[in-house]
Amino acid sequence: MIMSEAMLREASYYSRMAMGYYQLRRMPLEPDPRAFIRRSLQNRESNFLDLMKRAVFENPTNPYYTLFDWAGCTYGDLEKGVRADGIESTLETLRKAGVYLEHDEFKGKRPIERSGKQLASEPSMYRNPLVKGVLETSSSGSRSSGTITRRSLEFHYYREAQERIFLDEHDFSKHSVVRVSSILPSSGGVRRALIYPRRGDHIDRWFALGGSLKDSAHYRLLTRYLVLQARLLGVRATFPTFLPQNDFSPVARRVARLRSEGKDVYLTVGVSNGVRVAAVAAELGLDISGTQVRVHGEALTPAKRAAIQKVGATPFPGYTISELGKIGGSCSHLEDGNCVHICLDSVAVISRRRMAPLTEVEVDSLLFTSLLPQAATVLINVEMDDAGTLGDARCDCSLSALGLTRQISNIFSYGKLTGQGMTLMGGDLLNILENILPSRFGGGPTDYQIVEREGEQQTEIELRVHPSATKSSDESVKQFFLSELTNVYGGSLSRRNWVQTNGVRVVFAEPYRTANEGKTHPLHLLGTGERQRTS
């Protein structure tokens, strides 16, 4: 009976979501998205100042109100700085004065502390009071565990215009769209299934990562219910086609068939899963050459780019942060590296040189600021534990011509592990490694370590366990570890992502003491605190 009531509450929640998308569908498409974005670029400073005045300086409950006060900065000071020096230069001055948030401060995992003063905060305190959120999304892969972001119809309308200018840059308007994405509780797959038809894009297939009926039956039912409700409301939404466990051959076969029929194909997929589609196409002798692959969810490393290009497909990365929306996307000229044009119309990005947590490695940490009055969250100089290199975009493309003339290259995450579109935060993992696993199986906080590896076909997560720590089997340790991840990140995590793709394995061996010994990125070794302090 309790489960039934919970399912009814979820059904009500998702019904409201469907109604929100229905309302969005009734809004007319922006007739000229390039002119629409250009106006925002022209009004960039005014938009930012308007947001700051109404959402921060007139709102004492916003933590930034206190941070500005501690920094001795009034709205007049902010306006003067922006008008004289520009947004980015002013943001750099504010950062040095203490107006910024580290990721754990934004998430409420520790209080904001500046010059001996402390301020408690939580993600909900940064919601934009100027907008009415009708549609919700969540970070970390589940509605129950991630940060809830409520977005207005106006925000979705704006993001749709942004997406269209990137799609137009690649001339995707006449392509057949093949998607690979998760079902509920992750809302991304449903959102695109309902929104793509609105702008005239043809979704040929939505291949869903949905686990088995045993572990995800009710989310399968809710997903179909939501799509069916949308179809009854007149939306030409696509039902998901569930992939067999650990098998991406249906995706490769469908893309190959469309290409054999002479159709242009736009495949949108997580980075590691895109590599797996390419690998199975090569294994089966399927021709998917000429396919344009929009990848997301994790860094497009040189190895992963090469694997997709090997079968004649062309990958293009995108960069999105749940709380901020679209950060950037690549143009047709960016055919190597992991580089995107920044959406200067909606976000400002600066960087600071800092030591990455748990290491002695310096990174260029990226700090993000909301610019639009319709932004879902009001953030100023917030770190998302991502690093990259800021610079001028020197390519001759439609995005540069529009005014998106700044880029981020060499993007990677330094405080989290990311694979198959799922993000695992370092702090949460450390608690599992240093406290929960030793309590359950034995050993101490230095006996368990997570390593992120570049596998042949996907990002792999290796849990290394010191042989003297436990006599339990590798399978029992793995299942317990995955169950603890589920407790932190929600029910969709282990079954529909990591287990399905065989992305986690347990190795009984001494934890690595140096990054080079592990032959992996030094920032993607978690656990064994002694090693991290001396590496």
Secondary structure, 3 states (H helix, E strand, C coil): CHHHHHHHHHHHHHHHHHHHHHHHHHCCCCCCHHHHHHHHHHCHHHHHHHHHHHHHHCCCCCHHHHHHHHHCCCHHHHHHHHHHHCHHHHHHHHHHCCCCECHHHHCCCCCEEECCEEECCCHHHHECCCCCCCEEEECCCCCCCCCEEEECHHHHHHHHHHHHHHHHHCCCCCCEEEEEEECCCCCHHHHHHHHHHHHCCEEEEEEEECCCHHHHHHHHHHHHHHHHHHHHCCCCCCCCEECCCCCCHHHHHHHHHHHHCCCCEEEEEEHHHHHHHHHHHHHHCCCCCCCEEEEECCCCCHHHHHHHHCCCCEEEEEEEECCCEEEEECCCCCCCCCCEEECCCCEEEEEEEEECCCCCCEEEEEEEEECCCCCCECCCCEEEEEEEEEEECCCCCHHHHHCCCEEEEEEEECCEEEECCEEEEHHHHHHHHHHHHHHHHCCCCCCEEEEEEECCCCEEEEEEECCCCCCCCHHHHHHHHHHHHHHHHCCCHHHHHHHCCCCEEEEECCCCCCHHHHCCCHHHEEECHHHHHHC
